[in-house]
């Protein structure tokens, strides 16, 4: 008996190999899709006007979640097993250039005579930038496979559908449901108009800040909703159709040119890639949709006609064209790095309803080039994913992501998009998802050989500094049996 006890102690003292030790796993785990899904919930469920008081406009719950995502991403770089820096990633490189442009603009602002209000605005503007970069980086490098990517995009479409339903109710009844979605501890950031009006029509905002942001966000989600309807599982056919219908109905109810422009870009990018039968069905559906909207909302089509044909007499349109002369003067003062990110205060200078002009003034030519690089990069990797894949759903998903990115890139010319957290966060999410799809469809499986120093590979968008080892993006077979992510 003593010998048995001694043998038992001896057995416990012997090291147990990891492969032989039983592992207890939780019923769920947290991955990048879980965090990004939480971000989507914060974007669509908590109205953007509610913020953490001391942080002001930069303190929306969604931005704080995005900042946490950026911190998580940065922390994971230093661990070989969890490092996201695996293989080439164009989105990562474009984000790195954008961060350099923002930092250069911030330094330029702090090294010139600057008012306390502008300095505070520059400091506050850094937090949203960190959040947007965290969204794109975590999506591009953190989404593990195509299945999890589809889960995230379906959740994004469902969230956009919720925003659309709230907006439809607001348009029809003038009742603001979003006022009941305030969480304890949050407060309204400044003055807020929950319901705008144009030509007698209610212009809904839903959980966003402005009708234009509302329409741009839904227009970015529309291509993905169409993708789910065309290639989603048969069991979800009707729910996917409902999402498309809700988004399509809600977008024109904002009574804005951005809404029409966003829908036009969506179909201009998607339809040329569809089979002829699909295109013919789409033409018929669009004609029927236009007729139904004209009957259901009398006067809506006439209002849109006057908005486009009478642009020369529209004060909002003429104000946008008047911005060019003023921007030229400000740009000539600080052409390379701009006045400083966030320092062009609307109540001191003027409102710029064009994000490209605002970026040019605040961050100069370098900043504008970095923003354009992000858009071009997102579009390119989405299109390359389509060309590299022989799978029809994957090819269409790449085109749908390209359409969503194109919608935001085009509509940035109609409003100061980076001032509206739901729209810009959604855009960076789509850009990150395009990078993830590009990585997942890589014909080499994302393998790379680490040969150069960390700082050099980070600069050119390559992997983390490991020995001469080829790494794979796919998890090990033993890890594939882990608990299902949330």
C-alpha positions as a Markdown table, in Angstrom:
| # | Residue | x | y | z |
|---|---|---|---|---|
| 1 | Unk | 0.0 | 0.0 | 0.0 |
| 2 | Unk | 2.9 | 2.3 | 0.8 |
| 3 | Unk | 4.5 | 1.4 | -2.5 |
| 4 | Unk | 1.3 | 2.3 | -4.2 |
| 5 | Unk | 1.2 | 5.6 | -2.5 |
| 6 | Unk | 4.8 | 6.3 | -3.4 |
| 7 | Unk | 4.1 | 5.3 | -7.0 |
| 8 | Unk | 1.2 | 7.7 | -7.0 |
| 9 | Unk | 3.3 | 10.6 | -5.7 |
| 10 | Unk | 6.0 | 9.7 | -8.3 |
| 11 | Unk | 3.4 | 9.7 | -11.0 |
| 12 | Unk | 2.2 | 13.2 | -10.0 |
| 13 | Unk | 5.7 | 14.5 | -9.9 |
| 14 | Unk | 6.5 | 13.4 | -13.4 |
| 15 | Unk | 5.9 | 16.0 | -16.1 |
| 16 | Unk | 2.8 | 15.4 | -18.3 |
| 17 | Unk | 3.1 | 16.3 | -22.0 |
| 18 | Unk | 0.7 | 18.8 | -23.3 |
| 19 | Unk | -0.6 | 16.4 | -25.9 |
| 20 | Unk | -1.5 | 13.9 | -23.2 |
| 21 | Unk | -3.1 | 16.3 | -20.7 |
| 22 | Unk | -6.8 | 16.5 | -20.8 |
| 23 | Unk | -8.0 | 20.0 | -21.7 |
| 24 | Unk | -11.1 | 21.6 | -20.3 |
| 25 | Unk | -12.7 | 24.0 | -22.7 |
| 26 | Unk | -15.3 | 26.7 | -22.2 |
| 27 | Unk | -18.6 | 26.3 | -24.1 |
| 28 | Unk | -17.6 | 29.4 | -26.1 |
| 29 | Unk | -14.5 | 31.5 | -26.9 |
| 30 | Unk | -13.8 | 35.0 | -28.0 |
| 31 | Unk | -12.2 | 35.8 | -31.3 |
| 32 | Unk | -12.0 | 38.8 | -33.5 |
| 33 | Unk | -15.5 | 38.2 | -34.9 |
| 34 | Unk | -16.9 | 38.2 | -31.4 |
| 35 | Unk | -15.3 | 41.6 | -30.6 |
| 36 | Unk | -16.3 | 43.1 | -34.0 |
| 37 | Unk | -19.9 | 41.8 | -33.5 |
| 38 | Unk | -20.0 | 43.6 | -30.2 |
| 39 | Unk | -18.9 | 46.7 | -32.1 |
| 40 | Unk | -21.7 | 46.3 | -34.5 |
| 41 | Unk | -24.2 | 46.0 | -31.7 |
| 42 | Unk | -22.8 | 49.2 | -30.1 |
| 43 | Unk | -23.0 | 51.0 | -33.5 |
| 44 | Unk | -26.6 | 50.2 | -34.3 |
| 45 | Unk | -28.2 | 49.7 | -30.9 |
| 46 | Unk | -26.8 | 52.7 | -29.0 |
| 47 | Unk | -27.6 | 56.0 | -30.7 |
| 48 | Unk | -24.5 | 57.9 | -31.6 |
| 49 | Unk | -25.7 | 61.0 | -29.8 |
| 50 | Unk | -25.2 | 59.3 | -26.4 |
| 51 | Unk | -21.6 | 59.5 | -25.3 |
| 52 | Unk | -19.4 | 59.1 | -22.2 |
| 53 | Unk | -19.6 | 62.7 | -20.9 |
| 54 | Unk | -15.9 | 63.7 | -20.4 |
| 55 | Unk | -14.9 | 62.4 | -23.9 |
| 56 | Unk | -17.5 | 64.3 | -25.9 |
| 57 | Unk | -18.1 | 63.2 | -29.5 |
| 58 | Unk | -15.2 | 60.8 | -29.3 |
| 59 | Unk | -16.8 | 58.9 | -26.4 |
| 60 | Unk | -19.5 | 56.9 | -28.2 |
| 61 | Unk | -19.6 | 53.3 | -26.9 |
| 62 | Unk | -18.7 | 52.0 | -30.4 |
| 63 | Unk | -15.5 | 54.1 | -30.6 |
| 64 | Unk | -14.5 | 52.8 | -27.1 |
| 65 | Unk | -15.1 | 49.2 | -28.2 |
| 66 | Unk | -13.0 | 50.0 | -31.4 |
| 67 | Unk | -10.2 | 51.4 | -29.3 |
| 68 | Unk | -10.2 | 48.3 | -27.2 |
| 69 | Unk | -9.9 | 46.3 | -30.4 |
| 70 | Unk | -6.9 | 48.3 | -31.4 |
| 71 | Unk | -5.3 | 47.7 | -28.1 |
| 72 | Unk | -5.9 | 44.0 | -28.3 |
| 73 | Unk | -4.5 | 44.0 | -31.8 |
| 74 | Unk | -1.3 | 45.8 | -30.7 |
| 75 | Unk | -0.9 | 43.5 | -27.7 |
| 76 | Unk | -1.1 | 40.4 | -29.8 |
| 77 | Unk | 1.7 | 41.5 | -32.0 |
| 78 | Unk | 4.3 | 40.5 | -29.4 |
| 79 | Unk | 3.3 | 36.9 | -29.0 |
| 80 | Unk | 4.3 | 34.4 | -31.7 |
| 81 | Unk | 1.2 | 32.2 | -31.3 |
| 82 | Unk | -1.3 | 35.1 | -31.5 |
| 83 | Unk | 0.5 | 37.6 | -33.7 |
| 84 | Unk | -1.7 | 38.9 | -36.5 |
| 85 | Unk | 1.3 | 39.9 | -38.6 |
| 86 | Unk | 1.3 | 36.9 | -40.8 |
| 87 | Unk | 2.0 | 37.3 | -44.5 |
| 88 | Unk | 1.4 | 40.3 | -46.7 |
| 89 | Unk | -1.7 | 42.4 | -46.0 |
| 90 | Unk | -2.3 | 45.5 | -48.1 |
| 91 | Unk | -5.0 | 46.8 | -45.8 |
| 92 | Unk | -2.4 | 46.8 | -42.9 |
| 93 | Unk | 0.0 | 48.8 | -45.0 |
| 94 | Unk | -2.6 | 51.4 | -46.0 |
| 95 | Unk | -3.6 | 51.8 | -42.3 |
| 96 | Unk | 0.0 | 52.3 | -41.3 |
| 97 | Unk | 0.4 | 55.1 | -43.9 |
| 98 | Unk | -2.9 | 56.7 | -42.7 |
| 99 | Unk | -1.6 | 56.6 | -39.1 |
| 100 | Unk | 1.6 | 58.3 | -40.2 |
| 101 | Unk | -0.4 | 61.0 | -41.9 |
| 102 | Unk | -2.5 | 61.6 | -38.9 |
| 103 | Unk | 0.5 | 61.8 | -36.6 |
| 104 | Unk | 2.3 | 64.1 | -38.9 |
| 105 | Unk | -0.7 | 66.4 | -39.0 |
| 106 | Unk | -1.0 | 66.3 | -35.2 |
| 107 | Unk | 2.7 | 67.3 | -34.9 |
| 108 | Unk | 2.2 | 70.1 | -37.4 |
| 109 | Unk | -0.7 | 71.4 | -35.4 |
| 110 | Unk | 1.1 | 71.4 | -32.1 |
| 111 | Unk | 4.2 | 73.1 | -33.5 |
| 112 | Unk | 2.4 | 76.2 | -34.8 |
| 113 | Unk | 0.4 | 78.8 | -32.8 |
| 114 | Unk | -2.8 | 77.1 | -31.9 |
| 115 | Unk | -5.8 | 78.1 | -29.8 |
| 116 | Unk | -6.8 | 76.0 | -26.7 |
| 117 | Unk | -10.0 | 74.9 | -28.4 |
| 118 | Unk | -8.2 | 73.6 | -31.5 |
| 119 | Unk | -5.6 | 71.8 | -29.4 |
| 120 | Unk | -8.3 | 70.1 | -27.4 |
| 121 | Unk | -10.1 | 69.1 | -30.6 |
| 122 | Unk | -6.8 | 67.7 | -32.0 |
| 123 | Unk | -6.3 | 65.6 | -28.9 |
| 124 | Unk | -9.9 | 64.4 | -29.0 |
| 125 | Unk | -9.7 | 63.5 | -32.7 |
| 126 | Unk | -7.0 | 60.9 | -32.1 |
| 127 | Unk | -9.3 | 58.5 | -30.2 |
| 128 | Unk | -11.7 | 57.9 | -33.1 |
| 129 | Unk | -8.7 | 57.4 | -35.5 |
| 130 | Unk | -7.3 | 54.8 | -33.2 |
| 131 | Unk | -10.7 | 53.1 | -33.1 |
| 132 | Unk | -11.2 | 53.1 | -36.9 |
| 133 | Unk | -7.7 | 51.6 | -37.4 |
| 134 | Unk | -8.4 | 49.0 | -34.8 |
| 135 | Unk | -11.6 | 48.0 | -36.6 |
| 136 | Unk | -9.9 | 47.6 | -40.0 |
| 137 | Unk | -6.8 | 45.8 | -38.6 |
| 138 | Unk | -8.6 | 43.4 | -36.4 |
| 139 | Unk | -11.0 | 42.5 | -39.2 |
| 140 | Unk | -8.2 | 42.2 | -41.9 |
| 141 | Unk | -5.8 | 40.1 | -39.8 |
| 142 | Unk | -8.0 | 38.6 | -37.1 |
| 143 | Unk | -11.0 | 36.9 | -38.9 |
| 144 | Unk | -9.8 | 33.3 | -39.1 |
| 145 | Unk | -11.8 | 31.8 | -41.9 |
| 146 | Unk | -14.6 | 32.4 | -44.4 |
| 147 | Unk | -17.3 | 30.9 | -42.2 |
| 148 | Unk | -16.6 | 33.5 | -39.4 |
| 149 | Unk | -16.4 | 36.3 | -42.0 |
| 150 | Unk | -19.9 | 35.3 | -43.2 |
| 151 | Unk | -21.1 | 35.4 | -39.6 |
| 152 | Unk | -19.8 | 38.9 | -39.1 |
| 153 | Unk | -21.2 | 40.3 | -42.3 |
| 154 | Unk | -24.7 | 38.7 | -41.6 |
| 155 | Unk | -24.7 | 40.4 | -38.2 |
| 156 | Unk | -23.7 | 43.7 | -39.8 |
| 157 | Unk | -26.6 | 43.4 | -42.2 |
| 158 | Unk | -29.0 | 42.5 | -39.4 |
| 159 | Unk | -27.8 | 45.5 | -37.5 |
| 160 | Unk | -28.4 | 47.8 | -40.5 |
| 161 | Unk | -31.8 | 46.3 | -40.9 |
| 162 | Unk | -32.7 | 47.2 | -37.3 |
| 163 | Unk | -31.5 | 50.8 | -38.0 |
| 164 | Unk | -33.7 | 50.8 | -41.2 |
| 165 | Unk | -36.8 | 49.6 | -39.3 |
| 166 | Unk | -36.4 | 52.3 | -36.6 |
| 167 | Unk | -36.0 | 54.9 | -39.4 |
| 168 | Unk | -39.1 | 53.7 | -41.3 |
| 169 | Unk | -41.2 | 54.0 | -38.1 |
| 170 | Unk | -39.7 | 57.4 | -37.5 |
| 171 | Unk | -40.6 | 58.5 | -41.1 |
| 172 | Unk | -44.2 | 57.2 | -40.9 |
| 173 | Unk | -45.1 | 58.3 | -37.4 |
| 174 | Unk | -42.6 | 61.0 | -36.4 |
| 175 | Unk | -41.9 | 58.8 | -33.3 |
| 176 | Unk | -38.3 | 58.6 | -32.2 |
| 177 | Unk | -37.8 | 55.1 | -30.9 |
| 178 | Unk | -34.1 | 55.6 | -30.4 |
| 179 | Unk | -34.7 | 57.9 | -27.4 |
| 180 | Unk | -35.5 | 54.8 | -25.4 |
| 181 | Unk | -32.2 | 53.1 | -26.3 |
| 182 | Unk | -30.0 | 55.3 | -24.0 |
| 183 | Unk | -27.9 | 53.3 | -21.6 |
| 184 | Unk | -27.3 | 54.4 | -18.0 |
| 185 | Unk | -24.3 | 56.6 | -17.6 |
| 186 | Unk | -24.4 | 58.1 | -21.1 |
| 187 | Unk | -25.5 | 61.6 | -21.9 |
| 188 | Unk | -26.5 | 63.5 | -25.1 |
| 189 | Unk | -23.6 | 65.1 | -26.8 |
| 190 | Unk | -24.6 | 68.8 | -27.4 |
| 191 | Unk | -27.8 | 69.7 | -29.2 |
| 192 | Unk | -29.5 | 67.0 | -31.3 |
| 193 | Unk | -32.3 | 67.0 | -33.8 |
| 194 | Unk | -34.0 | 63.7 | -33.9 |
| 195 | Unk | -36.2 | 64.4 | -36.9 |
| 196 | Unk | -35.4 | 66.6 | -39.9 |
| 197 | Unk | -37.9 | 67.8 | -42.5 |
| 198 | Unk | -37.7 | 68.5 | -46.2 |
| 199 | Unk | -40.7 | 69.5 | -48.4 |
| 200 | Unk | -43.1 | 68.2 | -45.8 |
| 201 | Unk | -41.4 | 64.8 | -45.4 |
| 202 | Unk | -40.0 | 63.5 | -42.2 |
| 203 | Unk | -36.3 | 62.7 | -42.6 |
| 204 | Unk | -35.4 | 59.9 | -40.2 |
| 205 | Unk | -32.1 | 59.6 | -38.4 |
| 206 | Unk | -32.8 | 56.4 | -36.5 |
| 207 | Unk | -29.8 | 55.6 | -34.2 |
| 208 | Unk | -27.4 | 57.8 | -36.3 |
| 209 | Unk | -26.8 | 61.5 | -36.1 |
| 210 | Unk | -28.1 | 62.8 | -39.4 |
| 211 | Unk | -30.3 | 61.5 | -42.3 |
| 212 | Unk | -27.3 | 61.6 | -44.7 |
| 213 | Unk | -25.3 | 59.3 | -42.4 |
| 214 | Unk | -28.4 | 57.1 | -42.1 |
| 215 | Unk | -28.7 | 56.7 | -45.9 |
| 216 | Unk | -24.9 | 56.2 | -46.4 |
| 217 | Unk | -24.7 | 53.5 | -43.8 |
| 218 | Unk | -27.7 | 51.6 | -45.2 |
| 219 | Unk | -26.4 | 52.0 | -48.7 |
| 220 | Unk | -23.1 | 50.4 | -47.6 |
| 221 | Unk | -25.0 | 47.4 | -46.1 |
| 222 | Unk | -27.3 | 47.0 | -49.2 |
| 223 | Unk | -24.7 | 45.1 | -51.4 |
| 224 | Unk | -24.1 | 42.6 | -48.6 |
| 225 | Unk | -27.8 | 42.1 | -48.0 |
| 226 | Unk | -28.2 | 41.4 | -51.7 |
| 227 | Unk | -25.3 | 38.9 | -51.5 |
| 228 | Unk | -27.0 | 37.1 | -48.6 |
| 229 | Unk | -30.3 | 37.0 | -50.5 |
| 230 | Unk | -28.6 | 35.5 | -53.6 |
| 231 | Unk | -26.2 | 33.1 | -51.9 |
| 232 | Unk | -27.5 | 32.7 | -48.4 |
| 233 | Unk | -28.8 | 29.3 | -47.1 |
| 234 | Unk | -32.3 | 28.3 | -48.2 |
| 235 | Unk | -33.5 | 28.3 | -44.6 |
| 236 | Unk | -32.9 | 32.0 | -44.3 |
| 237 | Unk | -34.2 | 33.0 | -47.7 |
| 238 | Unk | -37.2 | 35.0 | -46.5 |
| 239 | Unk | -35.3 | 36.7 | -43.7 |
| 240 | Unk | -32.6 | 37.8 | -46.2 |
| 241 | Unk | -35.3 | 39.1 | -48.5 |
| 242 | Unk | -36.8 | 41.1 | -45.7 |
| 243 | Unk | -33.4 | 42.7 | -45.0 |
| 244 | Unk | -33.1 | 43.8 | -48.6 |
| 245 | Unk | -36.6 | 45.2 | -48.6 |
| 246 | Unk | -36.1 | 47.1 | -45.4 |
| 247 | Unk | -32.9 | 48.6 | -46.5 |
| 248 | Unk | -34.2 | 49.5 | -50.0 |
| 249 | Unk | -37.3 | 51.2 | -48.5 |
| 250 | Unk | -35.5 | 53.1 | -45.8 |
| 251 | Unk | -32.7 | 54.6 | -47.9 |
| 252 | Unk | -34.9 | 56.9 | -50.1 |
| 253 | Unk | -37.0 | 58.0 | -47.1 |
| 254 | Unk | -34.1 | 60.2 | -46.0 |
| 255 | Unk | -35.0 | 62.5 | -49.0 |
| 256 | Unk | -31.3 | 63.1 | -49.8 |
| 257 | Unk | -29.2 | 63.0 | -52.9 |
| 258 | Unk | -26.7 | 60.8 | -51.0 |
| 259 | Unk | -29.4 | 58.1 | -50.8 |
| 260 | Unk | -29.9 | 58.0 | -54.5 |
| 261 | Unk | -26.2 | 58.2 | -55.2 |
| 262 | Unk | -25.5 | 55.3 | -52.8 |
| 263 | Unk | -28.1 | 53.1 | -54.3 |
| 264 | Unk | -26.9 | 54.0 | -57.8 |
| 265 | Unk | -23.3 | 53.0 | -56.9 |
| 266 | Unk | -24.4 | 49.8 | -55.4 |
| 267 | Unk | -26.2 | 48.6 | -58.6 |
| 268 | Unk | -23.6 | 50.1 | -60.9 |
| 269 | Unk | -20.9 | 47.9 | -59.2 |
| 270 | Unk | -22.9 | 44.8 | -58.7 |
| 271 | Unk | -25.1 | 44.4 | -61.8 |
| 272 | Unk | -22.3 | 44.1 | -64.4 |
| 273 | Unk | -21.1 | 41.0 | -62.7 |
| 274 | Unk | -24.5 | 39.3 | -62.6 |
| 275 | Unk | -25.8 | 36.8 | -65.1 |
| 276 | Unk | -28.1 | 38.2 | -67.8 |
| 277 | Unk | -31.2 | 36.7 | -66.2 |
| 278 | Unk | -30.3 | 38.3 | -62.9 |
| 279 | Unk | -29.8 | 41.7 | -64.5 |
| 280 | Unk | -33.1 | 41.6 | -66.3 |
| 281 | Unk | -34.9 | 40.6 | -63.1 |
| 282 | Unk | -33.1 | 43.5 | -61.4 |
| 283 | Unk | -34.3 | 46.0 | -64.0 |
| 284 | Unk | -37.9 | 44.9 | -63.5 |
| 285 | Unk | -37.6 | 44.9 | -59.7 |
| 286 | Unk | -36.1 | 48.5 | -59.8 |
| 287 | Unk | -38.9 | 49.7 | -62.0 |
| 288 | Unk | -41.5 | 48.1 | -59.8 |
| 289 | Unk | -39.8 | 49.4 | -56.6 |
| 290 | Unk | -39.8 | 53.0 | -58.0 |
| 291 | Unk | -43.5 | 52.7 | -58.9 |
| 292 | Unk | -44.5 | 51.3 | -55.5 |
| 293 | Unk | -42.5 | 54.0 | -53.6 |
| 294 | Unk | -44.2 | 56.7 | -55.7 |
| 295 | Unk | -47.6 | 55.4 | -54.9 |
| 296 | Unk | -46.9 | 54.6 | -51.2 |
| 297 | Unk | -45.2 | 58.0 | -50.6 |
| 298 | Unk | -47.0 | 60.6 | -52.8 |
| 299 | Unk | -44.7 | 63.4 | -53.8 |
| 300 | Unk | -41.5 | 61.6 | -53.0 |
| 301 | Unk | -40.4 | 61.1 | -56.6 |
| 302 | Unk | -41.2 | 64.7 | -57.5 |
| 303 | Unk | -39.1 | 65.9 | -54.6 |
| 304 | Unk | -36.1 | 63.9 | -55.8 |
| 305 | Unk | -36.7 | 65.3 | -59.3 |
| 306 | Unk | -36.6 | 68.9 | -58.0 |
| 307 | Unk | -33.5 | 68.1 | -55.9 |
| 308 | Unk | -31.5 | 67.0 | -58.8 |
| 309 | Unk | -32.8 | 69.3 | -61.6 |
| 310 | Unk | -32.8 | 72.4 | -59.3 |
| 311 | Unk | -29.4 | 72.0 | -57.8 |
| 312 | Unk | -28.4 | 75.5 | -58.9 |
| 313 | Unk | -31.1 | 77.0 | -56.8 |
| 314 | Unk | -30.6 | 74.6 | -53.8 |
| 315 | Unk | -28.8 | 76.4 | -50.9 |
| 316 | Unk | -27.2 | 73.1 | -49.7 |
| 317 | Unk | -25.8 | 72.4 | -53.1 |
| 318 | Unk | -24.5 | 75.9 | -53.7 |
| 319 | Unk | -22.9 | 76.0 | -50.3 |
| 320 | Unk | -20.9 | 72.9 | -51.2 |
| 321 | Unk | -19.6 | 74.5 | -54.4 |
| 322 | Unk | -18.7 | 77.7 | -52.5 |
| 323 | Unk | -16.4 | 75.6 | -50.2 |
| 324 | Unk | -13.8 | 75.2 | -52.9 |
| 325 | Unk | -12.5 | 78.8 | -52.9 |
| 326 | Unk | -12.3 | 78.8 | -49.1 |
| 327 | Unk | -10.5 | 75.5 | -49.0 |
| 328 | Unk | -8.0 | 76.6 | -51.6 |
| 329 | Unk | -7.0 | 79.5 | -49.3 |
| 330 | Unk | -6.6 | 77.3 | -46.2 |
| 331 | Unk | -4.8 | 74.6 | -48.1 |
| 332 | Unk | -2.2 | 77.1 | -49.4 |
| 333 | Unk | -1.2 | 77.9 | -45.8 |
| 334 | Unk | -0.4 | 74.3 | -44.8 |
| 335 | Unk | -0.3 | 72.3 | -48.0 |
| 336 | Unk | 1.7 | 69.2 | -46.9 |
| 337 | Unk | 0.4 | 68.1 | -43.5 |
| 338 | Unk | -2.5 | 70.5 | -43.1 |
| 339 | Unk | -3.7 | 72.6 | -40.1 |
| 340 | Unk | -3.9 | 69.6 | -37.9 |
| 341 | Unk | -6.4 | 66.7 | -37.5 |
| 342 | Unk | -9.7 | 67.9 | -35.9 |
| 343 | Unk | -8.6 | 71.6 | -35.7 |
| 344 | Unk | -10.9 | 73.0 | -38.5 |
| 345 | Unk | -13.7 | 73.8 | -36.1 |
| 346 | Unk | -17.1 | 74.3 | -37.9 |
| 347 | Unk | -18.3 | 77.0 | -35.4 |
| 348 | Unk | -15.1 | 79.0 | -35.9 |
| 349 | Unk | -14.5 | 78.6 | -39.6 |
| 350 | Unk | -17.2 | 76.9 | -41.7 |
| 351 | Unk | -18.9 | 73.6 | -42.3 |
| 352 | Unk | -17.4 | 71.5 | -45.0 |
| 353 | Unk | -19.9 | 69.1 | -46.4 |
| 354 | Unk | -17.2 | 67.2 | -48.3 |
| 355 | Unk | -14.9 | 64.9 | -46.5 |
| 356 | Unk | -12.2 | 65.1 | -49.1 |
| 357 | Unk | -12.0 | 68.9 | -48.7 |
| 358 | Unk | -12.0 | 68.6 | -44.9 |
| 359 | Unk | -9.2 | 66.0 | -45.0 |
| 360 | Unk | -7.2 | 68.2 | -47.3 |
| 361 | Unk | -7.5 | 71.2 | -45.0 |
| 362 | Unk | -6.8 | 69.3 | -41.8 |
| 363 | Unk | -4.2 | 66.7 | -42.8 |
| 364 | Unk | -2.9 | 68.2 | -46.1 |
| 365 | Unk | -2.0 | 66.5 | -49.3 |
| 366 | Unk | -0.3 | 63.6 | -47.3 |
| 367 | Unk | -3.5 | 62.9 | -45.4 |
| 368 | Unk | -5.7 | 63.1 | -48.4 |
| 369 | Unk | -3.4 | 60.7 | -50.2 |
| 370 | Unk | -3.5 | 58.3 | -47.3 |
| 371 | Unk | -7.3 | 58.3 | -47.2 |
| 372 | Unk | -7.5 | 57.7 | -50.9 |
| 373 | Unk | -5.0 | 54.9 | -50.5 |
| 374 | Unk | -7.2 | 53.2 | -47.9 |
| 375 | Unk | -10.2 | 53.3 | -50.3 |
| 376 | Unk | -8.2 | 52.2 | -53.3 |
| 377 | Unk | -6.7 | 49.4 | -51.2 |
| 378 | Unk | -10.0 | 48.2 | -49.9 |
| 379 | Unk | -11.5 | 48.2 | -53.4 |
| 380 | Unk | -8.5 | 46.4 | -54.9 |
| 381 | Unk | -8.2 | 43.6 | -52.4 |
| 382 | Unk | -12.0 | 43.0 | -52.7 |
| 383 | Unk | -11.8 | 42.8 | -56.5 |
| 384 | Unk | -8.6 | 40.6 | -56.3 |
| 385 | Unk | -10.5 | 38.2 | -54.0 |
| 386 | Unk | -13.1 | 37.9 | -56.7 |
| 387 | Unk | -10.6 | 37.2 | -59.4 |
| 388 | Unk | -8.5 | 34.7 | -57.4 |
| 389 | Unk | -11.5 | 32.6 | -56.4 |
| 390 | Unk | -13.4 | 30.1 | -58.6 |
| 391 | Unk | -16.2 | 29.8 | -56.0 |
| 392 | Unk | -19.3 | 31.7 | -57.1 |
| 393 | Unk | -20.3 | 32.9 | -53.6 |
| 394 | Unk | -16.8 | 34.0 | -52.8 |
| 395 | Unk | -16.5 | 35.9 | -56.1 |
| 396 | Unk | -19.8 | 37.7 | -55.4 |
| 397 | Unk | -18.9 | 38.5 | -51.8 |
| 398 | Unk | -15.7 | 40.2 | -53.1 |
| 399 | Unk | -17.8 | 42.3 | -55.5 |
| 400 | Unk | -20.3 | 43.1 | -52.8 |
| 401 | Unk | -17.6 | 44.4 | -50.4 |
| 402 | Unk | -16.1 | 46.4 | -53.3 |
| 403 | Unk | -19.6 | 47.9 | -53.8 |
| 404 | Unk | -19.9 | 48.9 | -50.2 |
| 405 | Unk | -16.5 | 50.5 | -50.1 |
| 406 | Unk | -17.3 | 52.4 | -53.3 |
| 407 | Unk | -20.5 | 53.7 | -51.8 |
| 408 | Unk | -18.6 | 55.2 | -48.9 |
| 409 | Unk | -15.8 | 56.6 | -51.1 |
| 410 | Unk | -18.3 | 58.3 | -53.4 |
| 411 | Unk | -20.6 | 59.6 | -50.7 |
| 412 | Unk | -17.6 | 61.2 | -48.9 |
| 413 | Unk | -18.0 | 63.9 | -51.5 |
| 414 | Unk | -21.5 | 64.7 | -50.3 |
| 415 | Unk | -20.9 | 65.1 | -46.5 |
| 416 | Unk | -18.2 | 65.2 | -43.9 |
| 417 | Unk | -18.3 | 61.5 | -43.4 |
| 418 | Unk | -15.5 | 61.2 | -40.8 |
| 419 | Unk | -17.6 | 63.3 | -38.4 |
| 420 | Unk | -20.3 | 60.6 | -38.3 |
| 421 | Unk | -19.2 | 57.6 | -36.3 |
| 422 | Unk | -21.7 | 55.0 | -37.6 |
| 423 | Unk | -20.9 | 55.6 | -41.3 |
| 424 | Unk | -17.1 | 55.8 | -40.9 |
| 425 | Unk | -16.9 | 52.8 | -38.6 |
| 426 | Unk | -19.0 | 50.8 | -41.0 |
| 427 | Unk | -16.7 | 51.7 | -43.8 |
| 428 | Unk | -13.5 | 50.7 | -42.0 |
| 429 | Unk | -15.2 | 47.5 | -41.0 |
| 430 | Unk | -16.0 | 46.7 | -44.7 |
| 431 | Unk | -12.4 | 47.6 | -45.7 |
| 432 | Unk | -11.1 | 45.2 | -43.0 |
| 433 | Unk | -13.4 | 42.5 | -44.2 |
| 434 | Unk | -12.2 | 42.9 | -47.7 |
| 435 | Unk | -8.6 | 42.4 | -46.4 |
| 436 | Unk | -9.7 | 39.3 | -44.6 |
| 437 | Unk | -11.3 | 37.9 | -47.7 |
| 438 | Unk | -8.2 | 38.6 | -49.7 |
| 439 | Unk | -6.1 | 36.8 | -47.1 |
| 440 | Unk | -8.5 | 33.8 | -46.8 |
| 441 | Unk | -8.6 | 33.3 | -50.6 |
| 442 | Unk | -4.8 | 33.7 | -51.0 |
| 443 | Unk | -3.7 | 30.7 | -53.2 |
| 444 | Unk | -0.7 | 30.1 | -50.9 |
| 445 | Unk | -2.7 | 29.8 | -47.8 |
| 446 | Unk | -1.2 | 32.9 | -46.2 |
| 447 | Unk | 2.1 | 31.2 | -45.6 |
| 448 | Unk | 5.2 | 33.4 | -45.3 |
| 449 | Unk | 8.9 | 33.2 | -44.4 |
| 450 | Unk | 10.0 | 35.7 | -41.8 |
| 451 | Unk | 13.4 | 37.0 | -42.8 |
| 452 | Unk | 13.5 | 40.7 | -42.1 |
| 453 | Unk | 13.5 | 42.9 | -38.9 |
| 454 | Unk | 10.2 | 43.7 | -37.2 |
| 455 | Unk | 10.2 | 47.4 | -38.1 |
| 456 | Unk | 11.0 | 46.8 | -41.7 |
| 457 | Unk | 8.3 | 44.1 | -42.2 |
| 458 | Unk | 5.8 | 46.3 | -40.4 |
| 459 | Unk | 6.6 | 49.1 | -42.7 |
| 460 | Unk | 6.0 | 47.1 | -45.8 |
| 461 | Unk | 3.0 | 45.2 | -44.4 |
| 462 | Unk | 4.7 | 41.8 | -43.9 |
| 463 | Unk | 4.8 | 39.3 | -41.0 |
| 464 | Unk | 6.2 | 39.3 | -37.5 |
| 465 | Unk | 9.9 | 38.6 | -36.7 |
| 466 | Unk | 10.2 | 34.9 | -36.3 |
| 467 | Unk | 13.1 | 32.6 | -37.3 |
| 468 | Unk | 13.2 | 31.2 | -40.8 |
| 469 | Unk | 10.0 | 29.4 | -40.3 |
| 470 | Unk | 7.0 | 29.1 | -42.6 |
| 471 | Unk | 3.8 | 29.9 | -40.7 |
| 472 | Unk | 0.2 | 29.1 | -41.8 |
| 473 | Unk | -2.9 | 31.2 | -41.2 |
| 474 | Unk | -5.0 | 28.1 | -40.6 |
| 475 | Unk | -5.1 | 26.8 | -37.0 |
| 476 | Unk | -3.6 | 23.4 | -36.1 |
| 477 | Unk | -5.8 | 20.4 | -36.4 |
| 478 | Unk | -5.9 | 20.0 | -32.6 |
| 479 | Unk | -7.1 | 23.6 | -32.2 |
| 480 | Unk | -9.8 | 23.1 | -34.7 |
| 481 | Unk | -11.8 | 21.2 | -32.1 |
| 482 | Unk | -12.0 | 24.2 | -29.8 |
| 483 | Unk | -15.2 | 25.6 | -28.5 |
| 484 | Unk | -17.4 | 27.5 | -30.9 |
| 485 | Unk | -16.7 | 31.3 | -30.9 |
| 486 | Unk | -19.4 | 33.6 | -30.0 |
